[in-house]
Amino acid sequence: MMKVIHHSPETLQTALISNCKDLTELYKQYTKEECHLLEQGLHPGQPGSVFQPVTVHSDSDWIPSHPENPQDFESFYKDPHRKTPSASCGTIYIQTIGSFGEAGPHTEQYVEWLREYCQAFFYGLPVCWLPAVTVAQTGCSFRINQSSQNLQLLTGDLLQFLCKRKPKDAFCVVGITMIDLYPRDSWNFVFGQASLHKGIGVFSFARYDDNFYRKNYAGRVKKQRQVKQGDYSAFDGHYTPPITSTLLLRSCKTMTHEIGHMFGMRHCQWLSCVMQGSNHLEESDLRPLELCPICLRKLQTSAGFNIAERYEALLHWMEEEPRSPTTVTSFPKPTEAFHTAKLWLKKCQDILNVTKRLHHRMPAGVTPLLFCAMLCGLYFHLMSERASVVPKPNKKPNFVLILADDLGWADLDVNLPEQKANNTPNLNLMAQQGLRFLDFHSPASTCSPSRASILTGRYGLRNGVTHNFAVGSVGGLPRSEITLPQLLQRAGYYTAMIGKWHLGHNGPYGPTKRGFDSYFGIPYSNDMGCTDNPGYDLPQCLACDSSDPQKARSCYSKVGLPLIENSSILEQPLDLWTLTQQYQSAALRAMRHAREQGQPYFLYIALAHMHVPLAPPLKPASRVYAASLQEMDRLVGTIRSASDADDTLIWFTSDNGPWEQKCQYAGSPGPFQGKWQTQRGGGSAKKTTWEGGHRVPSLAYWPGVIPTNATSAALLSGMDIFPTLLSLAGVTPPSDRRYDGIDVTNILLHGVQTGHTVLFHPNSGAAGRLGDLQTVRVGKYKAFYLTGSAEACKGDIGTQEFHDPPLIFDLERDPAEETPLKVGTREYQTTAEKVALWRERLLWDIATDPSVSVADYTTDDSAWPCCEATRPVCRCLSLG
């Protein structure tokens, strides 16, 4: 039996527009182009129409099996129970349940493709992942299906679990799993189940595997195996099907169909549509990927998107993505099965664009009826002429990047509120009014490599900067590297830098030669030169004019610490105790200058805080480190207040973790103690690849743009600043090199929780060859092929150890990195395979990267920055 269901044009018009006056007036808000597209659905299947009627192929199809009253737009719009996203509850959350990710990086990429597709389909609404959960964490009942011999989960239990897990800002939460489902004991299976009034649903992709119904299906459980309720070991190593284009297509259909129900859209019976019900896989495969006009109007009314922009987003997602030379952390998207949908979207875009162009060129006296006749005659002629959509130019935002020095993760009050400190009230306020990152990492654990990676978006093995530059360094960041300020400067930004540069200070390596219009600061760390009134340090260094020899090897006595403006030395030695005020004044001048010039600005403030020597204004009985934190916070607060009148994103973070050997003058890594190492001797913060060395505080503040009081647990890096600011500025980075940072615009603006799948932490001085990538983060796991320590507060230091197989820690269970996984467990073996795959892939990519740079680390006394070479410590002549 095959039957085509035809509705009259009048019936379809009523279903689309309504006879109700207020809904008819609402329909008139669509543009002529949009109306023309929607009204093609009044004549489905006719030449030139992009919409088709419903076809029933057998009695087992959904419509014959499940008689329902069709839902037109009016009944949808006036349904008192339908849900509409709001500013406070507008995020679509997706929860993976079970063995997602067991098939390796391809599967992790697959679930991100699903999220991105939903983001385009429900255009304008944020779509985010919730942290993955195991079956055991849900506590659900399960069984072995006696006919198909596969494991199944009870949907009712899963819905209860999702209801408890639903975030406050959620529009809905949908669970997805690769494990089969059943709704009650009497049912064989179900594709999915939802509770619309609670805004939760769960569905399975298990039966979308082409091999599911075959006897050799790998997911079958051996008949002799018995399972007991509560024994979730049955799901260890559960089979995950290979990621194919067909599986991706089927998954996208199911995801959008089920989420569509959350908006109150019922099964479509008007036209061929993704919202049609399906009883079996064959029927699901025959339904299209997109919405019919009636369902499109329902969704558009709820979400408020522009139809053409939504189609553009969907088409962008479907475009083939050849293997990019600039990334090593993604796989080509298998979109072969989307070919028909892609052609359909292009036809819809052509209808919208052709109609728009003809309407603007329609001569006076041409009636709308004649215009429609002209359109029908010209439509196929113009189908191949794709009109380009040129966005309206927007004013470019301003950017302020504030980089603290040696700041501990717990030095930010809001990261450890139980301490009840009040050292960073301004940063606390910015976190309340912005976005705080919980899993943010410096690109390296020492100064120069971290700063080079932030400004280039590349690991040190690519940009050439693997350790610190010296006072007498001849070179600096290789000139072959392209920096963030260079690209923004070319795009019309006024670029200014204030503070510590530490990427080379001679000739072509200084800040004003690397993209900054102006510079005011110190060419390297504030302990790399003597001063007349030294700050607090351990050991304490002496003044420049001291007759006593410097006892500590770390104290510099040959050259005074210089303060430089552009390329000229203003003071040598500088006054540490007035430096903060000078930085503040310079920052305000730079912002004022940009406003006067009518330019957007990029202001990079690389603070001296919290690097020793500390030089804060002290009150009686106050602690030096706390007073320095408070001084830094006041400076940040002043910058925030000055920028609030502008359209300005402020991004605050640190170059690495605290310098533990400085004892009372060092910050706190909070829970990230690196106990495996400290129990064996030495420190586990700065210079190491333990969490305390590179997990740093970070927040983003952009009033009116970034959602307030938000947090992100996405795995992020300081390298992400480079591509993200360029993206927000509308600047495309050069394509002649490979990058390691990712654009996190969707995390900043839309609450997306997906960051890096994998992140590497380079050796930074504690062990191994500098810059080598022997510590790997994959998801919640962190693997060490090499461990080592920095000097601890009491002076002890551990020895480096190679690990084959690697040490692997689960950071969710063990943030202190105290107890590694046992090597023989399946969890260890699965993780170790992923780690080895990712590490091999990146090392090969770097080895074959033609854009790798090499830094010149030659030193010479003649390279010292020197005001007066004939005077002791290069002291500048007194102006008085």
N, C-alpha and C positions, 0 to 999 in steps of 0.2 A: 504494500500500500504506500503510495506517495501522494500527498495532497498539498497544494499551494493555497494558503489562506489569503484571500483577497478582501480588502476593506475598501469601501468607496472613498473617493477623494474627500467627500463631505464629512464622512466619519473620521477620517484621519486628520482633517483640518480642525474638527472639534476636539479631537484628542490632543492635538498639538497646541492650539491657541485657546480654546474654550469659547463658549457663548456668554460667559460671565463678563460683564462690562469692565470690571477692575482688572481682570486678567488679560482681557483684550488690550487694554491701555498699557499694561505692563509689557505685553509682547511688542508694542510699538517702539519700545526703547531699544530694540535691536536695530542695527544698521541695515540698510538696504541689502548689503552684501550678505550679512548673516541671515536675513529673512530669505533671500534667494536660496541659500544653501539648505536651510531648514525645510523650506517648502518643496524641495526636491523629493522629500519623503511622501508627498501627497500623491505621487505617481511612481511608486516603486516598480522597478523592473523595466521601465520604459527607456528607450534610447536616450542617452545623456544623463540619466539619473544615477547617482552613486549609491542609492539605497535599494534594498531588495525586499520582497515579501517573505513571510515566514513559510518555510517548507517543512511539512511533517513527513518523515520517511517511513515510519512504521508505527504500529500500535503501541510499541514499547517506549516511544518518545515521550517527553515530558507533558506536552499539552493534552494528548489523549488520556494519559495516566493520572494527571493532577488537574482537574477542572478548576479554574480560578476566574474570578471576575477581573477583566482587564483594568489596569490602572491608568487613566489618562492624566494629563498634567493637572487639571482642576482637582481631581480627587487626591492627587499627591500633594498639591499645594495647600489644600484645606484639611489635610489629615492632622488632627491635633496631637498625634503621637510621633510625628516625624521629627528627626533631629537635624539641627542646623549648626554648623561650626560657629564658634564665637571666639573673640579675642582671648578669653580666659580658658576656653576648652576647644581648641581648634587643631590639636596635633593628632595625627594618625600614628599609632604605635603598632609595631609588628614584633611579635615574640616568637623566636625560634625555640622549638621544643625537641629535645632528643639529639639525634646524631648528625645534625648539620655540622659540617666542618670535618667529619671523620675522613672524607675523601681527599683532604688536603686543600691547598690554596685555591684550586679551581672552585671548590664548593663555597669557600668564603667569598670569592669574587661573585659567585652566582647569587648569593643572598643579597649582596650589595646591588647587583643589577636589578633584582626585584624591587628593592627600595627605590632606586632611581626611576624605574618605570612607573611605580605608583606615584612618585613625586610629580612626574609629567602628566599622568592620567588625571590625578586630582589636583590639577595645576593651581598654584597659589597657596596650597596648604602644606605645612611641614609634615614630612613622613620620617619617622625615626625608628631605629631598632631599640628594643629593650635588651639588656644583657642576656645572653643565651642561658637556658636552663636545661638541665638533664631531666630525664623522665622521673628519676627518683625525687628530684626537688619538687615536682608537682604533686607527689603523693597519690597519683591517680591509680585506679584499678585497671587491670589489663587481662588479656586472655590470648590463647592461640586459636585462631579461626580453624575449625575442624575440617572445612572443605578446602581452603586455600593454604592451610598450614603456615600462616604468617602471623606475626604478633600484631595485636590491635590494642588501642587505648580507648578508654571510656570517655566520651565527649563531655558528659555532664560534670565529671570530676575536673576536667581541664577547664571548663567554663568557670567553675567555682574558683579555681586557682587564679585564672586571669582576672576575675572580678576583684580579688584581694590585691592583685598586683597593679591594678589600673592607676596610672598617675593622675594627679589632680587636674592637669591641663589637657587631659586626653579627650579627644572627640570620640575615639574608639580604640580598642585594642583587639588585634586579630592574631591568633596563634597559628603558626604554620609548622608542619612536621613532615618528615619523610616516613613516618610510621602510620600504618593503616588505622582507621577509626571505626568504632561502633557506638550507636546511641543507647542501645539496651540489648539484653541477652537474646531477645527474639529476632533481632535484625542481623543480617549477614554482614553488612558494612554500611558506612555512610561517607560521602566525600567530605562533608563538613556540617557544622551546626552552629547556630548563633542565637544570642539573646539580644534582640534589637533595642528593647527599652533600657537594657543595661549597657549597651554599646560594646559588647564583647562577642567574639566568634572564634572558631577554630576550624581548620580544614587541613586535609592531607594531600600530599603530592605522590603518595606511594604508588597508586594505580596509574600514574602517568608514565611509568617506565614501560617501554614497549614489551619487555620480557615478563611483566608481572603475572600474566595468566599462563605462562609456559611452565612445563614441569621442571625445567632447569633453572627457574628463577632463584637467584642467589639469596633472596630474603626469606625463603622457606625455612621453617624450623624442622629439625629432624623429628619424625613421628614418635620416636621413643622418648623424646625429651619432655620432662614435666616441669611446669613452672608453678611457683607458689606466690600468692599475693604478698607484696612487700619485698620480694626478692628481685630487686631491679638489676641484678647481674645478668639477667636474660637479655638486657639491651646493650651489654658490652659488645662493642664491635658490630653493632647493627648495620646491616647492609645499606649503603647509600648509593643510589644509581648514578651512572656516569652523567655528567652535565652535557646534554645535547641541545641543539637548537629547538627540537620539538619539545623537550622537557621545559625549556625556558618559555616557549610560547604558551604551552598549556598552563604553566604556573602563573604567568602574567594574566591570562584570562580568568583563572579562578580567583586570584588575589583581588582583581578589580571588581569582579562580579560580587564577591562576598562583601567587600567593603562598600560597594554600591548599596547593598541592602541596609547598611548602617545609616545611610541617608534617608531611608524610608522608601527606596525604590523597590517595587515588587517585580516579579518575573514579567518580562516584556512579552506581550502577545500581539503587538501591532506590526512590527517589522523585524527583519533579521537583525539581531542585536546581541551584544555580549551579555545583556541582562536576561536573555532567554534562559529558562530552566533546562537542565539536561539530566537524563536518567542514566546515561552510559557514556563511555569515552567517545564512541563514534559520533554521538550527537553533539558532544562538547566540541569535538574537532571541527564540526561543520558550521558552528556558529562563528560569527566574525569576532574580531578583536576589539571593535569599536562600538560606540553607542549609536542607536538610531536617533533621529531628530527629537522625538518625544522624550526619550530618556536623557538626551544631551541637554534639553532645556531644563529638565528636573535638576540635573547635577549643576548646571551653570547658575541656576537660581540660588542653589544652596551655597556654592563655593565662590561665585562672583567673578570667575575668570573671563578673560577675553578669548573668544573661540579660536581666532586665528593664532594667537600666542600659544594656546594649548596645543594646537595641531603642530606648530613649529617645534615645541618642546618634545612631543612624541616622535616626530620625524627625526629630530636631532638624536634622540636615544637610539632609534633604529638604524641610523646610518652605520655602515660597516666601519669598524675601527681596526685598521691595520696595525700590526705590532709597532708601537711607537718607539722611536729611538731615544726618547727622553724619559722613559719610565721602565722600571724593571719589576714593578709590583702589581702588574695587571696582565690578564690574558685577553686575547682577541675575543670580542663578544660574538657568540654564534648566532647571527641574525638571519641565516638563510631561510628559516621557516617564516620570517616576518616579511618576505618579499611582497606578497599580495597586499598585506596591510600597509606597507610603505608606499606602494603605487596608489592605493586608495587615498592615503593622506595627501599625496601630491595632487591628486585630482581635486580634493576638497580645497586645498590651498589655491589651486588654479581658479576654481570657481569664485572664491572670495576675491582674489586679486584681479581676475578678468572683469568681474562685475564692477569692482571699484574703479578700474581704469576707464571702462566704457561709460560709467555713470558720469565721471568728471568730464568726458569728452562729448557727451550727448548734446547735439545741437538743439537750440530753442525750437519748440514746436513739435518735437518728437514725443509722442505720448508714451506712457509707461507700457501699454500693450505692444506698441510698435517696438519699443526698446527691448521687451522680452523676446519678440520674434527675431530681432537683430542678434540678441545674445545667443539664441539657440543656433542660428546660422553660423555664428563666429566661434562658438565654443570649442569645437574640435580643432579648428584652425589654430586656436591660441593655446591649446592644451600643453604644447611643448615649450611655450614661452613662460618660464617661471619668473614672476615678478619678485624682485628683491624687496624685502622689508627693511627699511632704513629707520632705526630707532631715533627718537628725538634726542638731541644732545642734552645730557644732564650736566649740571655743575659738578666738577670733580670734588670728592671729599678731601679733607685735610687728614694727615696722619701724624701722630706723635708716638714714636717708639721709645719707651723708657726702659733702659737695660741696667738693672742693678748689678753689683759685683759681689760675688761670694755670698749671696743671700740664701739662707736655708729655707726649706719648704715650710717649716713651722714658724718662721719669723713673721709671716703674715698672720695677724690675729685670727682671721676668719678660717684659716686652715686648721687651727687647733683651738677652738673656742673654749674648751674645758680649762685651758690655762688661765682664762679670764684676764689676759693682758690687755693693755690699752696703748700699745705702742704704735699702731698703724690705723688710727681712726679714719683718715682720709681714704686710704686704700680699702678699708672695710666698707665705707660708704660707696665707693666705686664698684665694689663687688656686689653690694645690694642693688645698685642701680644698673648693673651690667652682667657680664658672664664670667664666671670663675672656672678655670680649668683645673681638674683634679689629677690628670695623668699627663702632664706637660713636661717635656724633657729638653734640656740644653743639648745642642748638637755635639758637644764635647764637654769634658770636665775641667778644662783650663781655658785661659783667656783668649789668646789669638785664634786657636782653631774654632772655638765656639762662635766668635764674632765673624770670622771669615765665612762660616757656613750660614749664619743668619743673613748676611748681606749677599750671598750668592745662591742660596738654596741647594747647596751641594756638599756632600761629605768631603772631609779633608783629603781623602785619597784622590778625589777628583780636582779640588781647587788648589791642592798643593800645600795647604797650611796644616801641618800636623803637630806643631808645638809652638811655643811662644817665641816671639821676636825679642831681641835684646836691645839694650841701650846703644850698642855699637853696631846694630844690624845695618848692613848695606842695602838689603832688599826688603821685600814686604809681600803683601798679597800679589800674586803674579798679575802682570798687566794684561795677560790673555783672558783673565776673568772679568765678566760683566757684573757690575754691582747693582743693587736695588736703587740707590740714589741716581746712578747714571741713567737708568731707564726712565725713572720718574722725571728727572731733569729734562730729558728729551721730550717728554710728554707735556711740558709746560709748568712743571712744579718748581717752586722755590725750595731748594734743599739746603738744610742747615744742620750742622752737627755740633754738639756741645759735649765735652767730656773726654773720656778715655778712648783713644783710637786703637793702638796696639796692633796695627797691620802694616807697619813700615812708615818711617818718618822722613826718609831721605828722597830728594828729587821727585821722581814721578810717582812715589808711593804714598805721599801724604793725602789727607782727606780731600783737599780742594782739587787734587788731580784724579780722584776716583768718584766724582759725581756730586760733590758738595759745593754749593755756591759760597758757603761761608763755614768757618770752623773756629771754635774757641774751646781750648782744653789742654789736656796733658797727652803727649804722644804715646804713653804706655801706662803701666800701673803706677799708683801713687807712692809705692815703696821703692821705686827704681831711681832714686835720687835723694840726696840729703836736703834738709830744710833747716832754717835758722831756729825754728820753734817746733821740734818734732811732735807728732801725734803719738797716741797710745799704740804700742806694738809689743810683741813678745818674740824674741828679746827686745828690749828697748834700745832704739838706735840713738846716736848722739847727733848734736847739731853740726852743721857744715863747718863752722869755725872752731870746733872742739880741738884742743891740742892733744887729747887722748886718742889713741888709735881705736877704730871701731872693732869691738871684740867679736861681734857676730858676723859670720860670713855673709848673711843675708842683707846686711846693711851696706848701702852705697855711700861712699865718701868722696869719690873722685869727681863727681859731677852733680851740680845742683838740679833739683827737680824743676823743669821748665814749664811755664804757662805760655801757650802759643795761640796767636790769633792769625787765622789763615796760614801763612807760611813764615810769620815773623814771631820771634820770641819777645813777649811783653815783660816777663819777670823770670829771673833765675837767680836764686831759688824762689819759688812761689811761697805764698802764705797759706798753709793748709787750713787755717782757722777761718779764713774768709772765702774759701773756695766755693762753698755751697751758695753763698750770697752772690758771688760772681756768676756762677752757672745760672742761677735764677734770673738775674738781670739779662744775661745773654739770651736766654730762652725767650723772655718777653720781648726783647728787641727783635729777634728773628720773626716771631709771630706778627708783631706790629709792622715790620718791613713787608712781609708777604701781603698783608691786608692792604697796605698803601699801594703796592704794586698791582693789586687785583689778581694775585696768583694763588692757586691752592698751594699748600706747603706740606713738605715732609720734614719733620723735626726729629732728629735722632739724638736722644739724650742718654749718654753712657755715663752713669753716675760713678763717683768714687766710692760711695757707700755700697757695700759694707766691707770693702777691702781695707786691710790695715795699711798705714797707720790711721786710726780713727781720731777725729778732731772735732767732737761735738761741743756745743755749749753745755756746760755741766751745772746742775743745781746741787745743793748740798745733799749728800747721801744717795745721789742717783748713780746708777750703774752706767758705765761707759757705753757698753753695747746697746743697752736700751735707749740711752740718750741719742745715740747715732741713728737708731731706727726711727726715733721720733723726728729727728732733724730731716731724714730722708722723706718721711711721710709728709711733713709740712711742705717740702719742696714740691712733691707730687701734687699735693692739694692746691698749691698756687698755680701750677701748670693747668690742672683741671679747671679751676675757676676762670683762668684766662682764655681757655679754649671753648668753654660752654656756649659762648655766643656764636661760635662757628659751627659748621658741620664737620665735626672732628672725631675720628676714631683714635682713642688712646689705647695702646697695647703695652702692658707692663709685664716684665719678666726678669730673669737673671741669667748671667752668662754661665753659671755653674753653681754647685752647692757650696756649703760652708767650708772654710779652711780650718779643719779640725785642730791642727797643731798649734793654732793661736789661742787655744783654751778659752779664757773668759772673754776674749775679743773675737770669738767665732760664733756663728749662728747655729741653729738647730735644724737637723733633718727630720725632726718629728718621729714618726713610727718607722722610718726607713733607716734602720740601724746597721744593716750589713753584718748581722751577728755571726754568720758563718765565718767571716773574716776576723772580726774583732775578737772572737774566742780563740783565734790562732795567732793574734798579735797584729798591731797596727791599726790605722784608722780606715774608715770606709766612706769618706765623703769626697771632697775635692781631689782631683787627680785620679780617682778610681772609677771603675764602671759599676760599682754598687749603686743602688738607688739614691743614696744620699749624695752622690757625686753629681748626678745629672737630673734627678727629678726636682723641679724648681717651681716656686710659686708663679702663677701667671693669671692675668685677667684682662678682659677687653671691655672697654667702656665707650659707648656711643649713644648719647641721649636721643631717644625717639626712634632709634634704628635697631639696636640690639635689645632683645627682651630683658626686662629687669629681673633681678634676683634669680638668675639662672646659673646652673652648673653643667659642666660637660665632663663625662668620664671617658671621652674619646681619647685614644692614644695619639698624642700630637708631639711635634718637635719645633724648636726654634727655626728650623729650615722652612717651615710652612709659612712663616711671615713673608718671605720673598714672593711666592706665587699668589698669596692671598691679597696682599696690598696691590700688586700689579693687576689682579683681576678686578678689584674694586675700583681701580683707577682706569679700567678699560685698556690696559696695556698688555700686549702679547710679548712674552719673553722670546729672545732669539731661539730659533729652532736648530741652531748648529751645535748644540750641546745637550747633555743629558742632566736632568735635575732629580733631586731626591726629596724635596719638599712637595707637599700637596696643597691644593687650593682648598681652604676650609671655610669658604664664604658661607656655605649652607649650615655649617656648625655655628658660625657667628650670628647669622640672621634668622635661621629657620629652625634651630634646635636639633638639627641632625646630630646623631651620636656616633657616626661612623668616621673613624680617623684612619691611621695607618694599620694595615694588616700586619706589617712587620717593620721593626725599627732596629737599627744597629747602633751600638755605643762604642766609639773608637777608643783604643788605648790612649790614655792621656797622661802618662807619667808614672803610674803605680807599678806597671808590669808590661813586658812585651815591647815590640817595636812601636814607636809612636805612630798613631793614626790607624794601625791595623784594626780590623773589625773582627774581634774575637769574643764579643758579647752580643747576643741576639735576643730581641724581644719579639715573640709571636703570640698575639692575643694576650692572655693573662699569664703566659709562661715566659720565663727568662732563662736563657742558657749561657753558661760560661765555658768557653774552651780554655780560658786562662784566667786565673785570679791573682790578685796582688793587693797590697795596701799602700796607703800614704802614711806619713809619720803621724802618730797619734799625739794627743795632748801631752802625754807623759814622756814622749820621745821614742816609744817603742815602735817597731816596724816589722811587719811580717815578711815572709818570703813568697816569691811568685811560684805558682803551681800550674802546670799544664793538666788539662782534663780530657781524656779520651777513653770512654765517652764523656760528653760534657756534663757538668753540674746543671741541673734544671730545677728551678723554683717555681711554685705556683704563687704568684704575687697576691692573688685574691685571698688565699688562705694564709699566706706567710709573707706579709709586706716587709717584715724584718729580715728576710732572706736568711733564715736560720737553719731550716731543715730541707735539703733537696729531696726531690722525688726518688723513690727507689728504682734502680736501673731496670730491674726485671719486670716491672709492672707494665700493663698495656698502655696506661696513661703516659708513662715515660717513653715507651717505644714509638707511639704515635706522634708525640711531640718532637722527639729527636729526629724523626724522619722529616717532619715539616721544617725544622730548624736547618737541617743539613741541606735540604732542597733550596730554601731561600738564600742561605749563605753562599752556596755554590753558584746560584744564579747571579747574585749581586757581584761577587768577586769576578766572575767571568765577564759580566757587563762592564765593570771598571777596567778589566784587563784589555778589553776590546774597544774602549771608549777613546775615540780620536781627539776628544776635547780635554783630556786630562792635562792639568798644569803642574809645573814644578816650581816651588818657591826657592829663592836664593837665601840661604841662611848664613852666608858669609858675614863675619864681623870684623870691624876695624875701628880703632880708637878715633880715627878721623871722621867717623860717621856719627859721633856723639852730637846731639843738639847742643850747641854752645853759643852763648851770647857774646862773651869776651874770652877768647882762647888764652889770652895772656894773663888772665886773673884766676885765682884759686876757684875751684869748682865751677868755672865758667861764669862767675857772677857778673850780672849786668851792672854797668856804671850807674850810680845813684843819680836820679834826676834832680835832686836837691843840691 
